Every structure is written in C-alpha cells, then in structure tokens.
C-alpha cells in the first residue's frame, strides 16, 4: 500500500495541456550525426520545460570548444592509399616500357627494311608495312595491359567480400568494407569497460548502510524502519521504468533488461525479499513531478515525487559526486546526523576506495524532503511557493545520504587472453571508462591492460584535460604527445575526452609508422569519436542507432574478443592482397621483360598477345580468387602491425619478386636460344608474320605457365616462411582453381591451335615443361635462404610514395587529383583503381540484409539519418535534440 504521507497528483502535463512521455530512449530518436557534439545536454524529457542547453564545461570545468563536425566521408583507408600510389607507379612504368617497346620495334623494322635492305615504300607494299606496324602496336598495347594489374581490384573485392561474410560468423557485422583491412593495421584500441571487457551483468556485492559495511546482502528486517522504506522506494522509483528483472522459467539466472546498473540495484531489492514492482504500480511514471536523467556531466539521476506534505527527491549516482552534495546522513537507527566534509572524506577512504580497489562500481543513494509549511526534520527544506524545478543546482543539494553500494561487473573470462594476443600482436589496448580511477585500475589489472613491469599512466578526465590543455584552454599536440604513449586507463571520462584522445593519437607524429586507432562506443555522444577513429566499433546489444550508424563494424555480442577476431581478419585481408600482388607482379615483370627484350633482340615477342592476355586476364583473375579466400590463423597475431606508412611491397616480397623473376627469365631465354637444339625442333625465331604456330614458342609459353602455377603456391607465403604448403588443406578453393587452371592449360596447348598460337606437345616436352615449373618451387627455397637485408632499402622506399608524412590530409582521391594539377595520366590511373568502390557495391545488398535482420530499426535509422543530412528536409521536418544522453559508461540511458 502507498504510505499515508504520500498522495498522488494528476498526470504530468506541459503548458499546452499535452501529456509528456516521462521516459524516452535514444534508440527511438534519430539524430543528425554531423550535428552531434560530444558535450551532453543537461535537460531531461520528463518535464514540460525541457532544457537542452549544452554545458560546455568538461573534465576540470574549463570551457572547451566542441570538436569539428565529423566529416561525412572518412579518409582513405590504409590499404586504399597504398594501392593508389602503387597503381600510379605501375601505370607510369608500364606506359614507359610499352612506348619503348613500340618505338624499338618500329625503328628496328624501318632501319632494317629501308636502310639496310634499301627497300622503298611503294603502294603495293603499303598493306604489308601497315600490318607490321599494327603488329608492333598490338605488342606495345599488350605490354601495357600486362603491366597493369587489372586483377587487383577484383582481388580486393573478393577478399573483402569473403571476409565480411566470414566475419559475421565471428560476431562482426561490417558496415564499411574498407574497415576490414584497416583493422589489420590497427596499432591502438581504445575500449570501453562495461559490457566489452566485462560481462555487463552487474550485482550488488557490498553495501554501506547506517555506518555498517556489509560484505553480503543485509537482512532487511534488521534495518531501521526509516531505511527499509527509503531504500526500496529510492531504488524502485529513481530508476528507469524500462529497467527490470525478469525471472527465468527454467530456474537459471534472471534476465537483466534495461540499464545494467539499475538492474543491479533492483536485484539488490529482490535479494532483500522486497518487491519494486508494487511500488511502481502505485507510483506510475505519470505521477513523477520531475526527473533529472543521467548523463556524463551529472554522473547522477534524480527523481522528484509528490508527498502529502510536499515533495521528496531521490538521487543516485557516482558515489564521490553524490556524497559532496550531502549535508546529512542516517545512522544505524535511522536518525539524521550532520555529514561534514571530514566525515565524507572518511567514508571515501574507508568505504569507497576499498570497494573500488576490489573492482566495484560504487553508487551512492540519497534523498531530500521538500515540506510546505513548518519543517519536521533537521534535513527538511521548507517552501511556500512551488520550487523552480529547472534550477537543478539548487534542487539537488543538501541531500541526506542513505547508503553506498559496491556493484560488481565481472571481467569476461576470455578477455585477459584476448588482450595478451593484442599486446603480442603489437596493439596497445587502452581502457576509457566513466568509473572512478580505483575501479578502473582494478579492472584494467584483472584484464591484463596494466603490466606491473611497465611505466604506465592511469588518470581521470580532469587530470587528462589539465595535462593536455595549454594556457588558452586549447588542446596542445605537444602536451598531448607527452601523455598518450604511457596512458593505459582514462577514468571518469566524458565523450569529449574520448574524442580528444582518439584524434590526438591519430594526429600524433611521434612514431614513424603513424598510429591506426580503433575505438568502441555505445552511446549517442560517442558518434564523433567513432567517426574520427580509423575503425569505429559499435555495440550491437547495448549500442544506440546513432552509434551504429557512426560505426564501421558492429559487435553483435559486445565482446572484446570479437575485436581480436576482426584484427585477424583485417590482417588476413591485407596479406591476401599482398600475396596476390607478389604473385601478379612476378608474372607481369617476366611477361613485360620477355616482350621488351624479345623486341630488342629478335624483333618479336616469344609470348604472343593472346597468350599474355590468357595469363593476365584468366590466370590472374582465378589467382585472385584462390589467394583471396585464405582463412586467417593465429600466426597473423605474432607480428607487429604494418602501420600507415610502411610500403605495401615489403623487402621480403621484393626479394621474392626479383628472385623468381630471375629464375623465370633465365629459363625462358635459355629455351628461346637453346631450346631448338635441346628438343631437336624447328626454331620459331625469325618467322614470318603469317607463319604457323611452332612447338618452340609453345614450349616457352607452356613452361612460363607452369612456372607461374608453381609460383602461385610460393606466393601463399609473404613473410619468409619455408613451409609453403602449410594450411593449404584449409583452402579448397585454391586447390580446385589450381587444378582447374592446369587442366585448362593442357586443353589450350593441345587443341588451342591458331587461336592461341600453340602447337601440340609430346609427352617428353610436357615432362620438361612441368619439371622446369616445379623448379620454381625449389628455387623459392633458395630465395628464402637469401637474407632480406641483401635487398637495398631504397628499392622498397620508392614504393611508399612521395609524401608519406602528408598521408593524413588525403581526405579524398579527388583531392589528391586536384593536388597534382594537370597530370591527367595519374588521374586516370587513380580513377581506374577506385572502380573497386563500384565493384564492392555488389555485396551491399547482402550487408544491408544482414543489418536489417540484426536490427529491425536500423533501416529506418539510416533513412532518418540521410534525411537529416538534407537541410531542406530538416527545415520542413524539425526534430528536437534528444535529451537522454548516452555517455561513455553503462549508466547512460534506459534502454529496452
């Protein structure tokens, strides 16, 4: 029954007489991401006069400018930037060799025909001469086509699409495909604590009531009468009504629905054999006078309810913050006692800090009575006129402390091992949380983020801002660079602090490889940090629609171990592209040099145009599929990340490309000049333009294909591993494609005829072709033996591009095109590579389908987001800003 001293008023209405919904959820509010400010509103949605003004004092209370709006488009991904530079360089090189080949062929033909043979250009010879020139031109065009790795966009698309599909099985819903490979280069992860590193199943395990520190749930009957009622009512009413405990039908653990911190408090009531539901049935949401919802500035929540003598205010929040607002406290008998600052400090040292050191989140509950007329208690506040509930500073002060609870959120058992894997992989994990320093330090130690043997830094948001702000209150990169390398835990942080941390690490130039930062977030105000990060992870379970729309990858299980799996897949994508590059560049180098040197030496190319196109268009396309479907392994986590500026073609890959090219060129030119004598066949050198196919050139073509097939197996390893067959059985696609290509080559050689310019070979000739091809596998072991240091560094350095340190300003490929002005050739090559973006749209329908299946509201959120980007729509359909905030902690809103 409702106590006699309480009486219920009518429904809360606004000035227009309309009923105002008392509880709203950011999940139901569509927000323009571009307008999100990490500072948070201080109003609430439970009263007629909502105040959505932004409080611009954060951290240590100093004014801070909001960060610039997150751009609609991110910078180019790490791999995209490197592929762009590589494509430009290959394009220049291929064009130069193609032009040189055509010029050499034409000049040699003219010199031989007109200068040496003294022939004249007559009308009857015009057709013959033009035919020769066309043949030379076709060879040049073929060289150009072969030089450009047009199979590369397909390899990138296949690798990304394949990885996206497989990552879904590992609880990673990828929204932006380039996030896959970017995650493989991540050097830093800024992770939330609640739900990501911990189980997000909170339980009250300690409490401080009436001067007694309970390590177990107290006996409700032994508490003073004042405590019993105030505790149950304070928890039941001053919590989101969407937060509740649902008992399990099978006798398992009860389900916690809504805000997990509030569920822990509601569970505390149930553990004391009391019911919070009966209280909520008597005091419904419509009868609440005022609600100050939780946000990252208040760090507390307060609710005002009417009584028969006035009003009562219940407050709960971060213990050290709420305690400072208390002037009285209840003793074990329920009597009101003064609560001096010295008493507060004593409780902090003897109760709160020990709880925090055990990794517990400490929450303080307090209350305050507003009495109309004469005061009955020493802690009552009298009033003659209705208090101004909008003056929060005057309302929420002079409180009476009820109790302090310690809430345990256990670390996920798999997280410490996952963090060790990240550290072994060269990735620094930082915790960004809203809990106090001691709690954060304890959890970070349990997770393995803090290593006692390292010099680390654990600070709160106030100290963080103090260290990085200059005299003008602006963030100084120089000061920031003194903090972030050792920073491992940022406690009591705001969304603004998270944004500054992410931006500062990305902009820092302390390390030569530059940092690639991933960040997790679940709240509305985490949007700017998620968009600024190279890879933004949103929580699929606890995250809002706004956070999901701002993210690149959604963790469907909110688990840190899924981030580690994303790292593995990202590195696998990067390595798959590198494998394909190593394979195709070897093929292209050999084919181009054979055509070029053949033109210089024998006035013809041993490899016909149609044969080079077969190798380039058919085999390389199939190879892209074979090498792009490699499954990741734990071995990928045993090396350091590449970083932003490291060349895509490493020194080891350069060694392999050069080494295998030397072997293949040697074999081809030996066959070219010594093959007729060795096989006792007619030479194909010096043949007429209309001469039929010869076994000589067919052997050269077939041997080249056999060496290419064997080199495809070599290309599976790019880090100097000797066992090139390791893991081959896990990739059936590679095996099927390899065997299929081999069979297709047999058919092409034996029955290709004049179409492919081939002539059937004998069994012995086939044996020698296969033998020389297998020799490439043996040669690969010798190449692996050669130390990588033998390759000059400047060979790889040229592949990095001309402006490594300016990479971060490349917001868009078109911006890069504008920088180079009139260099039309470079623009064409860049545009050719960016066709990858069009190709990957093939998988967008698949992704959106999964996205819709995962969250039925996501599609409407996307439409809402795009509509808000249109200023005309915004004018015609004004939308109020959400007043319920989601900060960096789990206490951010009341979610269903």
Secondary structure as the mmCIF struct_conf table of DSSP 4:
data_model
#
loop_
_struct_conf.conf_type_id
_struct_conf.id
_struct_conf.beg_label_comp_id
_struct_conf.beg_label_asym_id
_struct_conf.beg_label_seq_id
_struct_conf.end_label_comp_id
_struct_conf.end_label_asym_id
_struct_conf.end_label_seq_id
TURN_TY1_P TURN_TY1_P1 UNK A 4 UNK A 5
STRN STRN1 UNK A 13 UNK A 13
TURN_TY1_P TURN_TY1_P2 UNK A 15 UNK A 16
BEND BEND1 UNK A 17 UNK A 17
HELX_LH_PP_P HELX_LH_PP_P1 UNK A 18 UNK A 18
STRN STRN2 UNK A 19 UNK A 19
HELX_LH_PP_P HELX_LH_PP_P2 UNK A 20 UNK A 21
BEND BEND2 UNK A 22 UNK A 22
HELX_RH_3T_P HELX_RH_3T_P1 UNK A 26 UNK A 28
HELX_RH_3T_P HELX_RH_3T_P2 UNK A 33 UNK A 35
BEND BEND3 UNK A 38 UNK A 39
STRN STRN3 UNK A 41 UNK A 41
BEND BEND4 UNK A 45 UNK A 49
STRN STRN4 UNK A 54 UNK A 54
STRN STRN5 UNK A 57 UNK A 58
TURN_TY1_P TURN_TY1_P3 UNK A 59 UNK A 61
STRN STRN6 UNK A 62 UNK A 63
HELX_LH_PP_P HELX_LH_PP_P3 UNK A 65 UNK A 71
BEND BEND5 UNK A 72 UNK A 73
HELX_LH_PP_P HELX_LH_PP_P4 UNK A 74 UNK A 77
HELX_RH_AL_P HELX_RH_AL_P1 UNK A 78 UNK A 110
HELX_RH_PI_P HELX_RH_PI_P1 UNK A 111 UNK A 116
BEND BEND6 UNK A 117 UNK A 117
HELX_RH_3T_P HELX_RH_3T_P3 UNK A 123 UNK A 125
HELX_RH_AL_P HELX_RH_AL_P2 UNK A 126 UNK A 147
BEND BEND7 UNK A 148 UNK A 148
TURN_TY1_P TURN_TY1_P4 UNK A 150 UNK A 150
HELX_RH_AL_P HELX_RH_AL_P3 UNK A 151 UNK A 169
TURN_TY1_P TURN_TY1_P5 UNK A 170 UNK A 171
STRN STRN7 UNK A 172 UNK A 174
BEND BEND8 UNK A 175 UNK A 176
TURN_TY1_P TURN_TY1_P6 UNK A 177 UNK A 177
HELX_RH_AL_P HELX_RH_AL_P4 UNK A 178 UNK A 184
TURN_TY1_P TURN_TY1_P7 UNK A 185 UNK A 185
STRN STRN8 UNK A 188 UNK A 191
BEND BEND9 UNK A 193 UNK A 193
TURN_TY1_P TURN_TY1_P8 UNK A 194 UNK A 197
STRN STRN9 UNK A 198 UNK A 209
TURN_TY1_P TURN_TY1_P9 UNK A 210 UNK A 211
STRN STRN10 UNK A 212 UNK A 214
BEND BEND10 UNK A 215 UNK A 216
HELX_LH_PP_P HELX_LH_PP_P5 UNK A 217 UNK A 219
HELX_RH_3T_P HELX_RH_3T_P4 UNK A 220 UNK A 222
BEND BEND11 UNK A 223 UNK A 223
HELX_RH_AL_P HELX_RH_AL_P5 UNK A 225 UNK A 237
BEND BEND12 UNK A 238 UNK A 239
TURN_TY1_P TURN_TY1_P10 UNK A 241 UNK A 242
STRN STRN11 UNK A 244 UNK A 246
TURN_TY1_P TURN_TY1_P11 UNK A 249 UNK A 250
BEND BEND13 UNK A 251 UNK A 252
HELX_LH_PP_P HELX_LH_PP_P6 UNK A 253 UNK A 254
STRN STRN12 UNK A 255 UNK A 257
BEND BEND14 UNK A 258 UNK A 258
HELX_RH_AL_P HELX_RH_AL_P6 UNK A 260 UNK A 271
TURN_TY1_P TURN_TY1_P12 UNK A 272 UNK A 273
BEND BEND15 UNK A 276 UNK A 276
HELX_RH_AL_P HELX_RH_AL_P7 UNK A 277 UNK A 282
BEND BEND16 UNK A 283 UNK A 283
HELX_RH_3T_P HELX_RH_3T_P5 UNK A 285 UNK A 287
STRN STRN13 UNK A 288 UNK A 292
TURN_TY1_P TURN_TY1_P13 UNK A 296 UNK A 298
STRN STRN14 UNK A 300 UNK A 307
TURN_TY1_P TURN_TY1_P14 UNK A 308 UNK A 309
STRN STRN15 UNK A 310 UNK A 318
HELX_RH_AL_P HELX_RH_AL_P8 UNK A 319 UNK A 324
TURN_TY1_P TURN_TY1_P15 UNK A 325 UNK A 325
STRN STRN16 UNK A 326 UNK A 330
TURN_TY1_P TURN_TY1_P16 UNK A 332 UNK A 333
BEND BEND17 UNK A 334 UNK A 334
STRN STRN17 UNK A 336 UNK A 338
HELX_RH_AL_P HELX_RH_AL_P9 UNK A 341 UNK A 347
HELX_RH_PI_P HELX_RH_PI_P2 UNK A 348 UNK A 352
HELX_RH_AL_P HELX_RH_AL_P10 UNK A 353 UNK A 357
TURN_TY1_P TURN_TY1_P17 UNK A 358 UNK A 359
STRN STRN18 UNK A 360 UNK A 372
BEND BEND18 UNK A 373 UNK A 374
BEND BEND19 UNK A 377 UNK A 377
TURN_TY1_P TURN_TY1_P18 UNK A 378 UNK A 379
STRN STRN19 UNK A 381 UNK A 383
BEND BEND20 UNK A 384 UNK A 385
TURN_TY1_P TURN_TY1_P19 UNK A 389 UNK A 390
HELX_RH_AL_P HELX_RH_AL_P11 UNK A 392 UNK A 395
BEND BEND21 UNK A 396 UNK A 396
BEND BEND22 UNK A 398 UNK A 398
STRN STRN20 UNK A 399 UNK A 411
HELX_LH_PP_P HELX_LH_PP_P7 UNK A 412 UNK A 412
TURN_TY1_P TURN_TY1_P20 UNK A 413 UNK A 414
HELX_RH_AL_P HELX_RH_AL_P12 UNK A 415 UNK A 424
TURN_TY1_P TURN_TY1_P21 UNK A 425 UNK A 426
STRN STRN21 UNK A 428 UNK A 432
BEND BEND23 UNK A 434 UNK A 435
HELX_RH_AL_P HELX_RH_AL_P13 UNK A 437 UNK A 447
TURN_TY1_P TURN_TY1_P22 UNK A 448 UNK A 448
BEND BEND24 UNK A 450 UNK A 450
TURN_TY1_P TURN_TY1_P23 UNK A 452 UNK A 453
BEND BEND25 UNK A 454 UNK A 454
STRN STRN22 UNK A 457 UNK A 460
HELX_RH_AL_P HELX_RH_AL_P14 UNK A 461 UNK A 468
STRN STRN23 UNK A 469 UNK A 469
TURN_TY1_P TURN_TY1_P24 UNK A 471 UNK A 472
BEND BEND26 UNK A 473 UNK A 473
HELX_LH_PP_P HELX_LH_PP_P8 UNK A 474 UNK A 474
STRN STRN24 UNK A 475 UNK A 475
HELX_LH_PP_P HELX_LH_PP_P9 UNK A 476 UNK A 476
HELX_RH_AL_P HELX_RH_AL_P15 UNK A 477 UNK A 480
TURN_TY1_P TURN_TY1_P25 UNK A 481 UNK A 486
STRN STRN25 UNK A 487 UNK A 491
BEND BEND27 UNK A 492 UNK A 492
HELX_RH_AL_P HELX_RH_AL_P16 UNK A 495 UNK A 507
BEND BEND28 UNK A 510 UNK A 511
TURN_TY1_P TURN_TY1_P26 UNK A 512 UNK A 513
STRN STRN26 UNK A 517 UNK A 521
BEND BEND29 UNK A 523 UNK A 523
HELX_RH_3T_P HELX_RH_3T_P6 UNK A 524 UNK A 526
HELX_RH_AL_P HELX_RH_AL_P17 UNK A 527 UNK A 532
BEND BEND30 UNK A 533 UNK A 534
STRN STRN27 UNK A 535 UNK A 539
TURN_TY1_P TURN_TY1_P27 UNK A 540 UNK A 542
HELX_RH_AL_P HELX_RH_AL_P18 UNK A 545 UNK A 550
BEND BEND31 UNK A 552 UNK A 552
STRN STRN28 UNK A 553 UNK A 555
TURN_TY1_P TURN_TY1_P28 UNK A 556 UNK A 557
HELX_RH_AL_P HELX_RH_AL_P19 UNK A 560 UNK A 601
TURN_TY1_P TURN_TY1_P29 UNK A 602 UNK A 602
BEND BEND32 UNK A 603 UNK A 604
BEND BEND33 UNK A 606 UNK A 607
HELX_RH_AL_P HELX_RH_AL_P20 UNK A 609 UNK A 613
HELX_RH_PI_P HELX_RH_PI_P3 UNK A 614 UNK A 619
HELX_RH_AL_P HELX_RH_AL_P21 UNK A 620 UNK A 628
TURN_TY1_P TURN_TY1_P30 UNK A 629 UNK A 629
HELX_LH_PP_P HELX_LH_PP_P10 UNK A 630 UNK A 632
HELX_RH_3T_P HELX_RH_3T_P7 UNK A 634 UNK A 638
BEND BEND34 UNK A 639 UNK A 639
BEND BEND35 UNK A 644 UNK A 646
BEND BEND36 UNK A 648 UNK A 649
HELX_RH_AL_P HELX_RH_AL_P22 UNK A 651 UNK A 679
TURN_TY1_P TURN_TY1_P31 UNK A 680 UNK A 680
TURN_TY1_P TURN_TY1_P32 UNK A 685 UNK A 686
TURN_TY1_P TURN_TY1_P33 UNK A 689 UNK A 690
HELX_LH_PP_P HELX_LH_PP_P11 UNK A 691 UNK A 693
HELX_RH_AL_P HELX_RH_AL_P23 UNK A 695 UNK A 714
TURN_TY1_P TURN_TY1_P34 UNK A 715 UNK A 716
BEND BEND37 UNK A 719 UNK A 719
BEND BEND38 UNK A 722 UNK A 722
TURN_TY1_P TURN_TY1_P35 UNK A 724 UNK A 727
HELX_RH_3T_P HELX_RH_3T_P8 UNK A 728 UNK A 730
HELX_RH_AL_P HELX_RH_AL_P24 UNK A 732 UNK A 751
HELX_RH_AL_P HELX_RH_AL_P25 UNK A 753 UNK A 756
TURN_TY1_P TURN_TY1_P36 UNK A 757 UNK A 757
HELX_RH_AL_P HELX_RH_AL_P26 UNK A 763 UNK A 785
BEND BEND39 UNK A 786 UNK A 786
HELX_RH_3T_P HELX_RH_3T_P9 UNK A 788 UNK A 790
BEND BEND40 UNK A 791 UNK A 791
HELX_RH_AL_P HELX_RH_AL_P27 UNK A 793 UNK A 797
HELX_RH_3T_P HELX_RH_3T_P10 UNK A 798 UNK A 800
BEND BEND41 UNK A 802 UNK A 802
HELX_RH_3T_P HELX_RH_3T_P11 UNK A 804 UNK A 809
HELX_RH_AL_P HELX_RH_AL_P28 UNK A 813 UNK A 819
TURN_TY1_P TURN_TY1_P37 UNK A 820 UNK A 822
HELX_RH_AL_P HELX_RH_AL_P29 UNK A 824 UNK A 833
TURN_TY1_P TURN_TY1_P38 UNK A 834 UNK A 834
HELX_RH_AL_P HELX_RH_AL_P30 UNK A 835 UNK A 839
HELX_RH_3T_P HELX_RH_3T_P12 UNK A 840 UNK A 843
HELX_RH_AL_P HELX_RH_AL_P31 UNK A 844 UNK A 854
TURN_TY1_P TURN_TY1_P39 UNK A 856 UNK A 857
HELX_RH_AL_P HELX_RH_AL_P32 UNK A 858 UNK A 869
BEND BEND42 UNK A 870 UNK A 870
HELX_RH_AL_P HELX_RH_AL_P33 UNK A 871 UNK A 876
BEND BEND43 UNK A 877 UNK A 877
HELX_LH_PP_P HELX_LH_PP_P12 UNK A 880 UNK A 882
BEND BEND44 UNK A 884 UNK A 884
BEND BEND45 UNK A 888 UNK A 889
TURN_TY1_P TURN_TY1_P40 UNK A 890 UNK A 891
BEND BEND46 UNK A 892 UNK A 892
#
